[in-house]
Amino acid sequence: MLEKLREIEEKFNSLEERMQTPEVYTDPALYAKLAKEQKEIAPVVEAYRKYTKLKNDAEGALELMNDPDFK
């Protein structure tokens, strides 16, 4: 499941990069299509990024708790 979420995030980033290219930016129909696709997956990407940040924060906190210098 996490692999699928990573793929969705990569697709989101790819769409963002494509939308910034002159070829897409000057084509309103293509830009609108890509923007719609990006908007549809944005909530999933935001939730995945929030989950990843919280997971990393928790792992960092556990490392500090296990560090004898902090006890």
CHARMM internal coordinates of N, CA and C (Angstrom, degrees):
IC EDIT
DIST 1 N 1 CA 1.4412
DIST 1 CA 1 C 1.5321
ANGL 1 N 1 CA 1 C 110.78
DIST 1 C 2 N 1.3356
ANGL 1 CA 1 C 2 N 117.32
DIHE 1 N 1 CA 1 C 2 N -43.65
DIST 2 N 2 CA 1.4626
ANGL 1 C 2 N 2 CA 119.22
DIHE 1 CA 1 C 2 N 2 CA 179.43
DIST 2 CA 2 C 1.5209
ANGL 2 N 2 CA 2 C 111.47
DIHE 1 C 2 N 2 CA 2 C -63.68
DIST 2 C 3 N 1.3240
ANGL 2 CA 2 C 3 N 116.63
DIHE 2 N 2 CA 2 C 3 N -33.15
DIST 3 N 3 CA 1.4667
ANGL 2 C 3 N 3 CA 120.06
DIHE 2 CA 2 C 3 N 3 CA 178.04
DIST 3 CA 3 C 1.5332
ANGL 3 N 3 CA 3 C 109.83
DIHE 2 C 3 N 3 CA 3 C -63.89
DIST 3 C 4 N 1.3105
ANGL 3 CA 3 C 4 N 116.54
DIHE 3 N 3 CA 3 C 4 N -41.92
DIST 4 N 4 CA 1.4669
ANGL 3 C 4 N 4 CA 121.13
DIHE 3 CA 3 C 4 N 4 CA 178.48
DIST 4 CA 4 C 1.5336
ANGL 4 N 4 CA 4 C 110.29
DIHE 3 C 4 N 4 CA 4 C -62.66
DIST 4 C 5 N 1.3383
ANGL 4 CA 4 C 5 N 116.50
DIHE 4 N 4 CA 4 C 5 N -40.28
DIST 5 N 5 CA 1.4619
ANGL 4 C 5 N 5 CA 119.96
DIHE 4 CA 4 C 5 N 5 CA 178.40
DIST 5 CA 5 C 1.5219
ANGL 5 N 5 CA 5 C 111.09
DIHE 4 C 5 N 5 CA 5 C -66.03
DIST 5 C 6 N 1.3376
ANGL 5 CA 5 C 6 N 116.94
DIHE 5 N 5 CA 5 C 6 N -37.96
DIST 6 N 6 CA 1.4745
ANGL 5 C 6 N 6 CA 120.05
DIHE 5 CA 5 C 6 N 6 CA 176.21
DIST 6 CA 6 C 1.5233
ANGL 6 N 6 CA 6 C 110.42
DIHE 5 C 6 N 6 CA 6 C -62.21
DIST 6 C 7 N 1.3276
ANGL 6 CA 6 C 7 N 116.14
DIHE 6 N 6 CA 6 C 7 N -40.30
DIST 7 N 7 CA 1.4730
ANGL 6 C 7 N 7 CA 120.24
DIHE 6 CA 6 C 7 N 7 CA 179.13
DIST 7 CA 7 C 1.5275
ANGL 7 N 7 CA 7 C 110.55
DIHE 6 C 7 N 7 CA 7 C -64.04
DIST 7 C 8 N 1.3078
ANGL 7 CA 7 C 8 N 116.88
DIHE 7 N 7 CA 7 C 8 N -40.52
DIST 8 N 8 CA 1.4687
ANGL 7 C 8 N 8 CA 120.46
DIHE 7 CA 7 C 8 N 8 CA 178.80
DIST 8 CA 8 C 1.5272
ANGL 8 N 8 CA 8 C 109.72
DIHE 7 C 8 N 8 CA 8 C -64.63
DIST 8 C 9 N 1.3328
ANGL 8 CA 8 C 9 N 116.80
DIHE 8 N 8 CA 8 C 9 N -40.34
DIST 9 N 9 CA 1.4678
ANGL 8 C 9 N 9 CA 119.59
DIHE 8 CA 8 C 9 N 9 CA 178.14
DIST 9 CA 9 C 1.5315
ANGL 9 N 9 CA 9 C 110.69
DIHE 8 C 9 N 9 CA 9 C -64.78
DIST 9 C 10 N 1.3260
ANGL 9 CA 9 C 10 N 116.99
DIHE 9 N 9 CA 9 C 10 N -40.44
DIST 10 N 10 CA 1.4642
ANGL 9 C 10 N 10 CA 120.51
DIHE 9 CA 9 C 10 N 10 CA 177.41
DIST 10 CA 10 C 1.5276
ANGL 10 N 10 CA 10 C 110.74
DIHE 9 C 10 N 10 CA 10 C -62.63
DIST 10 C 11 N 1.3267
ANGL 10 CA 10 C 11 N 116.33
DIHE 10 N 10 CA 10 C 11 N -40.70
DIST 11 N 11 CA 1.4685
ANGL 10 C 11 N 11 CA 120.36
DIHE 10 CA 10 C 11 N 11 CA 177.88
DIST 11 CA 11 C 1.5269
ANGL 11 N 11 CA 11 C 109.83
DIHE 10 C 11 N 11 CA 11 C -63.33
DIST 11 C 12 N 1.3265
ANGL 11 CA 11 C 12 N 117.34
DIHE 11 N 11 CA 11 C 12 N -41.86
DIST 12 N 12 CA 1.4595
ANGL 11 C 12 N 12 CA 122.16
DIHE 11 CA 11 C 12 N 12 CA 177.97
DIST 12 CA 12 C 1.5250
ANGL 12 N 12 CA 12 C 110.15
DIHE 11 C 12 N 12 CA 12 C -59.17
DIST 12 C 13 N 1.3246
ANGL 12 CA 12 C 13 N 116.25
DIHE 12 N 12 CA 12 C 13 N -47.56
DIST 13 N 13 CA 1.4681
ANGL 12 C 13 N 13 CA 120.74
DIHE 12 CA 12 C 13 N 13 CA 179.55
DIST 13 CA 13 C 1.5230
ANGL 13 N 13 CA 13 C 111.28
DIHE 12 C 13 N 13 CA 13 C -63.96
DIST 13 C 14 N 1.3214
ANGL 13 CA 13 C 14 N 116.50
DIHE 13 N 13 CA 13 C 14 N -39.30
DIST 14 N 14 CA 1.4659
ANGL 13 C 14 N 14 CA 120.94
DIHE 13 CA 13 C 14 N 14 CA 178.63
DIST 14 CA 14 C 1.5310
ANGL 14 N 14 CA 14 C 110.92
DIHE 13 C 14 N 14 CA 14 C -63.51
DIST 14 C 15 N 1.3166
ANGL 14 CA 14 C 15 N 115.89
DIHE 14 N 14 CA 14 C 15 N -43.55
DIST 15 N 15 CA 1.4643
ANGL 14 C 15 N 15 CA 119.85
DIHE 14 CA 14 C 15 N 15 CA 177.96
DIST 15 CA 15 C 1.5244
ANGL 15 N 15 CA 15 C 110.32
DIHE 14 C 15 N 15 CA 15 C -61.51
DIST 15 C 16 N 1.3183
ANGL 15 CA 15 C 16 N 116.17
DIHE 15 N 15 CA 15 C 16 N -41.82
DIST 16 N 16 CA 1.4609
ANGL 15 C 16 N 16 CA 120.85
DIHE 15 CA 15 C 16 N 16 CA 179.54
DIST 16 CA 16 C 1.5293
ANGL 16 N 16 CA 16 C 110.83
DIHE 15 C 16 N 16 CA 16 C -60.64
DIST 16 C 17 N 1.3218
ANGL 16 CA 16 C 17 N 116.22
DIHE 16 N 16 CA 16 C 17 N -43.57
DIST 17 N 17 CA 1.4701
ANGL 16 C 17 N 17 CA 120.55
DIHE 16 CA 16 C 17 N 17 CA 178.74
DIST 17 CA 17 C 1.5285
ANGL 17 N 17 CA 17 C 111.20
DIHE 16 C 17 N 17 CA 17 C -65.20
DIST 17 C 18 N 1.3275
ANGL 17 CA 17 C 18 N 115.94
DIHE 17 N 17 CA 17 C 18 N -44.43
DIST 18 N 18 CA 1.4787
ANGL 17 C 18 N 18 CA 119.34
DIHE 17 CA 17 C 18 N 18 CA 179.91
DIST 18 CA 18 C 1.5164
ANGL 18 N 18 CA 18 C 111.89
DIHE 17 C 18 N 18 CA 18 C -61.96
DIST 18 C 19 N 1.3282
ANGL 18 CA 18 C 19 N 116.19
DIHE 18 N 18 CA 18 C 19 N -37.85
DIST 19 N 19 CA 1.4626
ANGL 18 C 19 N 19 CA 119.57
DIHE 18 CA 18 C 19 N 19 CA -177.64
DIST 19 CA 19 C 1.5267
ANGL 19 N 19 CA 19 C 112.04
DIHE 18 C 19 N 19 CA 19 C -67.68
DIST 19 C 20 N 1.3164
ANGL 19 CA 19 C 20 N 117.56
DIHE 19 N 19 CA 19 C 20 N -17.10
DIST 20 N 20 CA 1.4554
ANGL 19 C 20 N 20 CA 121.02
DIHE 19 CA 19 C 20 N 20 CA -179.88
DIST 20 CA 20 C 1.5215
ANGL 20 N 20 CA 20 C 112.94
DIHE 19 C 20 N 20 CA 20 C -92.39
DIST 20 C 21 N 1.3259
ANGL 20 CA 20 C 21 N 117.47
DIHE 20 N 20 CA 20 C 21 N -4.33
DIST 21 N 21 CA 1.4604
ANGL 20 C 21 N 21 CA 119.76
DIHE 20 CA 20 C 21 N 21 CA 179.26
DIST 21 CA 21 C 1.5209
ANGL 21 N 21 CA 21 C 109.84
DIHE 20 C 21 N 21 CA 21 C -79.25
DIST 21 C 22 N 1.3245
ANGL 21 CA 21 C 22 N 117.15
DIHE 21 N 21 CA 21 C 22 N 149.04
DIST 22 N 22 CA 1.4757
ANGL 21 C 22 N 22 CA 120.28
DIHE 21 CA 21 C 22 N 22 CA -179.76
DIST 22 CA 22 C 1.5307
ANGL 22 N 22 CA 22 C 113.17
DIHE 21 C 22 N 22 CA 22 C -59.66
DIST 22 C 23 N 1.3338
ANGL 22 CA 22 C 23 N 117.37
DIHE 22 N 22 CA 22 C 23 N -34.58
DIST 23 N 23 CA 1.4658
ANGL 22 C 23 N 23 CA 120.24
DIHE 22 CA 22 C 23 N 23 CA -178.31
DIST 23 CA 23 C 1.5224
ANGL 23 N 23 CA 23 C 111.23
DIHE 22 C 23 N 23 CA 23 C -62.77
DIST 23 C 24 N 1.3103
ANGL 23 CA 23 C 24 N 116.34
DIHE 23 N 23 CA 23 C 24 N -40.91
DIST 24 N 24 CA 1.4665
ANGL 23 C 24 N 24 CA 120.43
DIHE 23 CA 23 C 24 N 24 CA -179.18
DIST 24 CA 24 C 1.5162
ANGL 24 N 24 CA 24 C 110.27
DIHE 23 C 24 N 24 CA 24 C -81.00
DIST 24 C 25 N 1.3089
ANGL 24 CA 24 C 25 N 116.30
DIHE 24 N 24 CA 24 C 25 N -41.49
DIST 25 N 25 CA 1.4617
ANGL 24 C 25 N 25 CA 120.79
DIHE 24 CA 24 C 25 N 25 CA -176.67
DIST 25 CA 25 C 1.5273
ANGL 25 N 25 CA 25 C 111.79
DIHE 24 C 25 N 25 CA 25 C -60.88
DIST 25 C 26 N 1.3340
ANGL 25 CA 25 C 26 N 116.96
DIHE 25 N 25 CA 25 C 26 N -32.32
DIST 26 N 26 CA 1.4689
ANGL 25 C 26 N 26 CA 120.26
DIHE 25 CA 25 C 26 N 26 CA -178.92
DIST 26 CA 26 C 1.5221
ANGL 26 N 26 CA 26 C 112.96
DIHE 25 C 26 N 26 CA 26 C -88.71
DIST 26 C 27 N 1.3177
ANGL 26 CA 26 C 27 N 117.66
DIHE 26 N 26 CA 26 C 27 N -2.86
DIST 27 N 27 CA 1.4679
ANGL 26 C 27 N 27 CA 121.97
DIHE 26 CA 26 C 27 N 27 CA 178.08
DIST 27 CA 27 C 1.5304
ANGL 27 N 27 CA 27 C 108.29
DIHE 26 C 27 N 27 CA 27 C -110.72
DIST 27 C 28 N 1.3356
ANGL 27 CA 27 C 28 N 117.18
DIHE 27 N 27 CA 27 C 28 N 95.96
DIST 28 N 28 CA 1.4693
ANGL 27 C 28 N 28 CA 120.28
DIHE 27 CA 27 C 28 N 28 CA -174.88
DIST 28 CA 28 C 1.5320
ANGL 28 N 28 CA 28 C 114.17
DIHE 27 C 28 N 28 CA 28 C -57.62
DIST 28 C 29 N 1.3118
ANGL 28 CA 28 C 29 N 117.32
DIHE 28 N 28 CA 28 C 29 N -37.49
DIST 29 N 29 CA 1.4667
ANGL 28 C 29 N 29 CA 119.81
DIHE 28 CA 28 C 29 N 29 CA -178.79
DIST 29 CA 29 C 1.5266
ANGL 29 N 29 CA 29 C 110.91
DIHE 28 C 29 N 29 CA 29 C -67.11
DIST 29 C 30 N 1.3181
ANGL 29 CA 29 C 30 N 116.57
DIHE 29 N 29 CA 29 C 30 N -45.62
DIST 30 N 30 CA 1.4607
ANGL 29 C 30 N 30 CA 120.24
DIHE 29 CA 29 C 30 N 30 CA 179.29
DIST 30 CA 30 C 1.5189
ANGL 30 N 30 CA 30 C 110.62
DIHE 29 C 30 N 30 CA 30 C -66.12
DIST 30 C 31 N 1.3248
ANGL 30 CA 30 C 31 N 116.47
DIHE 30 N 30 CA 30 C 31 N -42.20
DIST 31 N 31 CA 1.4614
ANGL 30 C 31 N 31 CA 120.51
DIHE 30 CA 30 C 31 N 31 CA 178.90
DIST 31 CA 31 C 1.5337
ANGL 31 N 31 CA 31 C 110.30
DIHE 30 C 31 N 31 CA 31 C -59.91
DIST 31 C 32 N 1.3205
ANGL 31 CA 31 C 32 N 116.90
DIHE 31 N 31 CA 31 C 32 N -44.30
DIST 32 N 32 CA 1.4680
ANGL 31 C 32 N 32 CA 121.08
DIHE 31 CA 31 C 32 N 32 CA 179.87
DIST 32 CA 32 C 1.5256
ANGL 32 N 32 CA 32 C 110.86
DIHE 31 C 32 N 32 CA 32 C -63.22
DIST 32 C 33 N 1.3175
ANGL 32 CA 32 C 33 N 116.71
DIHE 32 N 32 CA 32 C 33 N -40.09
DIST 33 N 33 CA 1.4702
ANGL 32 C 33 N 33 CA 121.21
DIHE 32 CA 32 C 33 N 33 CA 179.52
DIST 33 CA 33 C 1.5332
ANGL 33 N 33 CA 33 C 110.27
DIHE 32 C 33 N 33 CA 33 C -63.02
DIST 33 C 34 N 1.3228
ANGL 33 CA 33 C 34 N 116.74
DIHE 33 N 33 CA 33 C 34 N -46.70
DIST 34 N 34 CA 1.4594
ANGL 33 C 34 N 34 CA 120.82
DIHE 33 CA 33 C 34 N 34 CA -179.22
DIST 34 CA 34 C 1.5264
ANGL 34 N 34 CA 34 C 110.98
DIHE 33 C 34 N 34 CA 34 C -68.17
DIST 34 C 35 N 1.3224
ANGL 34 CA 34 C 35 N 117.01
DIHE 34 N 34 CA 34 C 35 N -38.32
DIST 35 N 35 CA 1.4605
ANGL 34 C 35 N 35 CA 121.00
DIHE 34 CA 34 C 35 N 35 CA 178.80
DIST 35 CA 35 C 1.5310
ANGL 35 N 35 CA 35 C 110.68
DIHE 34 C 35 N 35 CA 35 C -64.08
DIST 35 C 36 N 1.3203
ANGL 35 CA 35 C 36 N 116.40
DIHE 35 N 35 CA 35 C 36 N -39.41
DIST 36 N 36 CA 1.4655
ANGL 35 C 36 N 36 CA 120.55
DIHE 35 CA 35 C 36 N 36 CA 178.48
DIST 36 CA 36 C 1.5261
ANGL 36 N 36 CA 36 C 109.99
DIHE 35 C 36 N 36 CA 36 C -64.95
DIST 36 C 37 N 1.3183
ANGL 36 CA 36 C 37 N 116.29
DIHE 36 N 36 CA 36 C 37 N -44.55
DIST 37 N 37 CA 1.4656
ANGL 36 C 37 N 37 CA 120.78
DIHE 36 CA 36 C 37 N 37 CA 179.55
DIST 37 CA 37 C 1.5312
ANGL 37 N 37 CA 37 C 110.37
DIHE 36 C 37 N 37 CA 37 C -62.03
DIST 37 C 38 N 1.3240
ANGL 37 CA 37 C 38 N 116.11
DIHE 37 N 37 CA 37 C 38 N -42.89
DIST 38 N 38 CA 1.4620
ANGL 37 C 38 N 38 CA 120.58
DIHE 37 CA 37 C 38 N 38 CA 179.80
DIST 38 CA 38 C 1.5310
ANGL 38 N 38 CA 38 C 110.50
DIHE 37 C 38 N 38 CA 38 C -65.09
DIST 38 C 39 N 1.3092
ANGL 38 CA 38 C 39 N 116.87
DIHE 38 N 38 CA 38 C 39 N -40.98
DIST 39 N 39 CA 1.4571
ANGL 38 C 39 N 39 CA 121.11
DIHE 38 CA 38 C 39 N 39 CA -179.39
DIST 39 CA 39 C 1.5274
ANGL 39 N 39 CA 39 C 111.46
DIHE 38 C 39 N 39 CA 39 C -63.96
DIST 39 C 40 N 1.3201
ANGL 39 CA 39 C 40 N 116.81
DIHE 39 N 39 CA 39 C 40 N -34.76
DIST 40 N 40 CA 1.4637
ANGL 39 C 40 N 40 CA 120.83
DIHE 39 CA 39 C 40 N 40 CA -179.46
DIST 40 CA 40 C 1.5230
ANGL 40 N 40 CA 40 C 112.16
DIHE 39 C 40 N 40 CA 40 C -66.92
DIST 40 C 41 N 1.3292
ANGL 40 CA 40 C 41 N 117.65
DIHE 40 N 40 CA 40 C 41 N -35.16
DIST 41 N 41 CA 1.4604
ANGL 40 C 41 N 41 CA 119.62
DIHE 40 CA 40 C 41 N 41 CA -177.47
DIST 41 CA 41 C 1.5348
ANGL 41 N 41 CA 41 C 112.61
DIHE 40 C 41 N 41 CA 41 C -96.37
DIST 41 C 42 N 1.3130
ANGL 41 CA 41 C 42 N 117.81
DIHE 41 N 41 CA 41 C 42 N -5.69
DIST 42 N 42 CA 1.4692
ANGL 41 C 42 N 42 CA 121.76
DIHE 41 CA 41 C 42 N 42 CA -177.56
DIST 42 CA 42 C 1.5320
ANGL 42 N 42 CA 42 C 113.52
DIHE 41 C 42 N 42 CA 42 C -56.62
DIST 42 C 43 N 1.3381
ANGL 42 CA 42 C 43 N 120.03
DIHE 42 N 42 CA 42 C 43 N -44.91
DIST 43 N 43 CA 1.4704
ANGL 42 C 43 N 43 CA 118.76
DIHE 42 CA 42 C 43 N 43 CA -179.90
DIST 43 CA 43 C 1.5413
ANGL 43 N 43 CA 43 C 113.00
DIHE 42 C 43 N 43 CA 43 C -61.40
DIST 43 C 44 N 1.3085
ANGL 43 CA 43 C 44 N 116.90
DIHE 43 N 43 CA 43 C 44 N -36.63
DIST 44 N 44 CA 1.4659
ANGL 43 C 44 N 44 CA 120.73
DIHE 43 CA 43 C 44 N 44 CA 178.38
DIST 44 CA 44 C 1.5212
ANGL 44 N 44 CA 44 C 110.13
DIHE 43 C 44 N 44 CA 44 C -66.92
DIST 44 C 45 N 1.3221
ANGL 44 CA 44 C 45 N 116.44
DIHE 44 N 44 CA 44 C 45 N -43.48
DIST 45 N 45 CA 1.4616
ANGL 44 C 45 N 45 CA 121.25
DIHE 44 CA 44 C 45 N 45 CA -179.76
DIST 45 CA 45 C 1.5300
ANGL 45 N 45 CA 45 C 110.31
DIHE 44 C 45 N 45 CA 45 C -64.85
DIST 45 C 46 N 1.3132
ANGL 45 CA 45 C 46 N 117.42
DIHE 45 N 45 CA 45 C 46 N -42.60
DIST 46 N 46 CA 1.4624
ANGL 45 C 46 N 46 CA 120.42
DIHE 45 CA 45 C 46 N 46 CA 178.83
DIST 46 CA 46 C 1.5242
ANGL 46 N 46 CA 46 C 111.25
DIHE 45 C 46 N 46 CA 46 C -61.70
DIST 46 C 47 N 1.3305
ANGL 46 CA 46 C 47 N 116.80
DIHE 46 N 46 CA 46 C 47 N -43.46
DIST 47 N 47 CA 1.4652
ANGL 46 C 47 N 47 CA 120.53
DIHE 46 CA 46 C 47 N 47 CA 179.06
DIST 47 CA 47 C 1.5207
ANGL 47 N 47 CA 47 C 110.56
DIHE 46 C 47 N 47 CA 47 C -65.41
DIST 47 C 48 N 1.3206
ANGL 47 CA 47 C 48 N 117.85
DIHE 47 N 47 CA 47 C 48 N -41.02
DIST 48 N 48 CA 1.4622
ANGL 47 C 48 N 48 CA 121.26
DIHE 47 CA 47 C 48 N 48 CA 178.72
DIST 48 CA 48 C 1.5270
ANGL 48 N 48 CA 48 C 110.96
DIHE 47 C 48 N 48 CA 48 C -64.01
DIST 48 C 49 N 1.3062
ANGL 48 CA 48 C 49 N 116.79
DIHE 48 N 48 CA 48 C 49 N -42.64
DIST 49 N 49 CA 1.4710
ANGL 48 C 49 N 49 CA 120.31
DIHE 48 CA 48 C 49 N 49 CA 179.11
DIST 49 CA 49 C 1.5293
ANGL 49 N 49 CA 49 C 110.78
DIHE 48 C 49 N 49 CA 49 C -64.94
DIST 49 C 50 N 1.3202
ANGL 49 CA 49 C 50 N 116.62
DIHE 49 N 49 CA 49 C 50 N -39.64
DIST 50 N 50 CA 1.4670
ANGL 49 C 50 N 50 CA 120.01
DIHE 49 CA 49 C 50 N 50 CA 177.99
DIST 50 CA 50 C 1.5324
ANGL 50 N 50 CA 50 C 109.80
DIHE 49 C 50 N 50 CA 50 C -64.58
DIST 50 C 51 N 1.3261
ANGL 50 CA 50 C 51 N 116.84
DIHE 50 N 50 CA 50 C 51 N -44.15
DIST 51 N 51 CA 1.4647
ANGL 50 C 51 N 51 CA 121.48
DIHE 50 CA 50 C 51 N 51 CA 177.71
DIST 51 CA 51 C 1.5293
ANGL 51 N 51 CA 51 C 110.52
DIHE 50 C 51 N 51 CA 51 C -59.21
DIST 51 C 52 N 1.3257
ANGL 51 CA 51 C 52 N 117.19
DIHE 51 N 51 CA 51 C 52 N -46.79
DIST 52 N 52 CA 1.4604
ANGL 51 C 52 N 52 CA 121.77
DIHE 51 CA 51 C 52 N 52 CA -178.70
DIST 52 CA 52 C 1.5278
ANGL 52 N 52 CA 52 C 110.66
DIHE 51 C 52 N 52 CA 52 C -61.61
DIST 52 C 53 N 1.3225
ANGL 52 CA 52 C 53 N 117.41
DIHE 52 N 52 CA 52 C 53 N -42.68
DIST 53 N 53 CA 1.4604
ANGL 52 C 53 N 53 CA 120.92
DIHE 52 CA 52 C 53 N 53 CA 179.59
DIST 53 CA 53 C 1.5261
ANGL 53 N 53 CA 53 C 110.73
DIHE 52 C 53 N 53 CA 53 C -63.89
DIST 53 C 54 N 1.3199
ANGL 53 CA 53 C 54 N 116.76
DIHE 53 N 53 CA 53 C 54 N -45.61
DIST 54 N 54 CA 1.4580
ANGL 53 C 54 N 54 CA 119.91
DIHE 53 CA 53 C 54 N 54 CA -179.93
DIST 54 CA 54 C 1.5265
ANGL 54 N 54 CA 54 C 111.38
DIHE 53 C 54 N 54 CA 54 C -64.41
DIST 54 C 55 N 1.3118
ANGL 54 CA 54 C 55 N 116.85
DIHE 54 N 54 CA 54 C 55 N -39.05
DIST 55 N 55 CA 1.4622
ANGL 54 C 55 N 55 CA 121.07
DIHE 54 CA 54 C 55 N 55 CA 178.59
DIST 55 CA 55 C 1.5270
ANGL 55 N 55 CA 55 C 110.00
DIHE 54 C 55 N 55 CA 55 C -63.13
DIST 55 C 56 N 1.3218
ANGL 55 CA 55 C 56 N 116.46
DIHE 55 N 55 CA 55 C 56 N -45.12
DIST 56 N 56 CA 1.4701
ANGL 55 C 56 N 56 CA 120.42
DIHE 55 CA 55 C 56 N 56 CA 178.90
DIST 56 CA 56 C 1.5284
ANGL 56 N 56 CA 56 C 111.16
DIHE 55 C 56 N 56 CA 56 C -64.58
DIST 56 C 57 N 1.3227
ANGL 56 CA 56 C 57 N 116.77
DIHE 56 N 56 CA 56 C 57 N -40.10
DIST 57 N 57 CA 1.4623
ANGL 56 C 57 N 57 CA 120.33
DIHE 56 CA 56 C 57 N 57 CA 178.04
DIST 57 CA 57 C 1.5294
ANGL 57 N 57 CA 57 C 110.79
DIHE 56 C 57 N 57 CA 57 C -62.88
DIST 57 C 58 N 1.3291
ANGL 57 CA 57 C 58 N 116.52
DIHE 57 N 57 CA 57 C 58 N -42.25
DIST 58 N 58 CA 1.4638
ANGL 57 C 58 N 58 CA 120.64
DIHE 57 CA 57 C 58 N 58 CA 179.69
DIST 58 CA 58 C 1.5227
ANGL 58 N 58 CA 58 C 110.86
DIHE 57 C 58 N 58 CA 58 C -65.22
DIST 58 C 59 N 1.3211
ANGL 58 CA 58 C 59 N 117.25
DIHE 58 N 58 CA 58 C 59 N -41.13
DIST 59 N 59 CA 1.4632
ANGL 58 C 59 N 59 CA 120.56
DIHE 58 CA 58 C 59 N 59 CA 178.43
DIST 59 CA 59 C 1.5275
ANGL 59 N 59 CA 59 C 110.38
DIHE 58 C 59 N 59 CA 59 C -63.90
DIST 59 C 60 N 1.3151
ANGL 59 CA 59 C 60 N 117.15
DIHE 59 N 59 CA 59 C 60 N -40.31
DIST 60 N 60 CA 1.4587
ANGL 59 C 60 N 60 CA 121.06
DIHE 59 CA 59 C 60 N 60 CA 177.60
DIST 60 CA 60 C 1.5171
ANGL 60 N 60 CA 60 C 111.63
DIHE 59 C 60 N 60 CA 60 C -64.26
DIST 60 C 61 N 1.3177
ANGL 60 CA 60 C 61 N 116.60
DIHE 60 N 60 CA 60 C 61 N -40.61
DIST 61 N 61 CA 1.4628
ANGL 60 C 61 N 61 CA 120.65
DIHE 60 CA 60 C 61 N 61 CA 178.70
DIST 61 CA 61 C 1.5249
ANGL 61 N 61 CA 61 C 110.83
DIHE 60 C 61 N 61 CA 61 C -64.59
DIST 61 C 62 N 1.3318
ANGL 61 CA 61 C 62 N 116.55
DIHE 61 N 61 CA 61 C 62 N -40.38
DIST 62 N 62 CA 1.4684
ANGL 61 C 62 N 62 CA 119.89
DIHE 61 CA 61 C 62 N 62 CA 177.82
DIST 62 CA 62 C 1.5227
ANGL 62 N 62 CA 62 C 111.24
DIHE 61 C 62 N 62 CA 62 C -63.57
DIST 62 C 63 N 1.3058
ANGL 62 CA 62 C 63 N 116.83
DIHE 62 N 62 CA 62 C 63 N -39.25
DIST 63 N 63 CA 1.4609
ANGL 62 C 63 N 63 CA 120.05
DIHE 62 CA 62 C 63 N 63 CA 177.51
DIST 63 CA 63 C 1.5245
ANGL 63 N 63 CA 63 C 110.64
DIHE 62 C 63 N 63 CA 63 C -61.50
DIST 63 C 64 N 1.3161
ANGL 63 CA 63 C 64 N 116.64
DIHE 63 N 63 CA 63 C 64 N -42.85
DIST 64 N 64 CA 1.4624
ANGL 63 C 64 N 64 CA 120.02
DIHE 63 CA 63 C 64 N 64 CA 178.23
DIST 64 CA 64 C 1.5277
ANGL 64 N 64 CA 64 C 111.89
DIHE 63 C 64 N 64 CA 64 C -65.14
DIST 64 C 65 N 1.3173
ANGL 64 CA 64 C 65 N 116.72
DIHE 64 N 64 CA 64 C 65 N -38.62
DIST 65 N 65 CA 1.4596
ANGL 64 C 65 N 65 CA 120.31
DIHE 64 CA 64 C 65 N 65 CA 179.68
DIST 65 CA 65 C 1.5350
ANGL 65 N 65 CA 65 C 111.09
DIHE 64 C 65 N 65 CA 65 C -65.48
DIST 65 C 66 N 1.3133
ANGL 65 CA 65 C 66 N 116.40
DIHE 65 N 65 CA 65 C 66 N -31.60
DIST 66 N 66 CA 1.4727
ANGL 65 C 66 N 66 CA 120.83
DIHE 65 CA 65 C 66 N 66 CA -178.68
DIST 66 CA 66 C 1.5212
ANGL 66 N 66 CA 66 C 112.75
DIHE 65 C 66 N 66 CA 66 C -88.83
DIST 66 C 67 N 1.3073
ANGL 66 CA 66 C 67 N 117.38
DIHE 66 N 66 CA 66 C 67 N -4.45
DIST 67 N 67 CA 1.4517
ANGL 66 C 67 N 67 CA 121.60
DIHE 66 CA 66 C 67 N 67 CA 179.42
DIST 67 CA 67 C 1.5344
ANGL 67 N 67 CA 67 C 109.19
DIHE 66 C 67 N 67 CA 67 C -79.53
DIST 67 C 68 N 1.3365
ANGL 67 CA 67 C 68 N 118.37
DIHE 67 N 67 CA 67 C 68 N 119.95
DIST 68 N 68 CA 1.4723
ANGL 67 C 68 N 68 CA 119.88
DIHE 67 CA 67 C 68 N 68 CA -176.86
DIST 68 CA 68 C 1.5311
ANGL 68 N 68 CA 68 C 112.96
DIHE 67 C 68 N 68 CA 68 C -62.38
DIST 68 C 69 N 1.3139
ANGL 68 CA 68 C 69 N 118.75
DIHE 68 N 68 CA 68 C 69 N -25.28
DIST 69 N 69 CA 1.4548
ANGL 68 C 69 N 69 CA 120.94
DIHE 68 CA 68 C 69 N 69 CA 179.39
DIST 69 CA 69 C 1.5368
ANGL 69 N 69 CA 69 C 113.06
DIHE 68 C 69 N 69 CA 69 C -69.01
DIST 69 C 70 N 1.3194
ANGL 69 CA 69 C 70 N 116.61
DIHE 69 N 69 CA 69 C 70 N -21.91
DIST 70 N 70 CA 1.4685
ANGL 69 C 70 N 70 CA 120.58
DIHE 69 CA 69 C 70 N 70 CA -179.02
DIST 70 CA 70 C 1.5114
ANGL 70 N 70 CA 70 C 112.82
DIHE 69 C 70 N 70 CA 70 C -96.55
DIST 70 C 71 N 1.3078
ANGL 70 CA 70 C 71 N 118.23
DIHE 70 N 70 CA 70 C 71 N -2.20
DIST 71 N 71 CA 1.4735
ANGL 70 C 71 N 71 CA 119.94
DIHE 70 CA 70 C 71 N 71 CA -178.14
DIST 71 CA 71 C 1.4940
ANGL 71 N 71 CA 71 C 111.69
DIHE 70 C 71 N 71 CA 71 C -83.09
END
COOR INIT
IC SEED 1 N 1 CA 1 C
IC BUILD
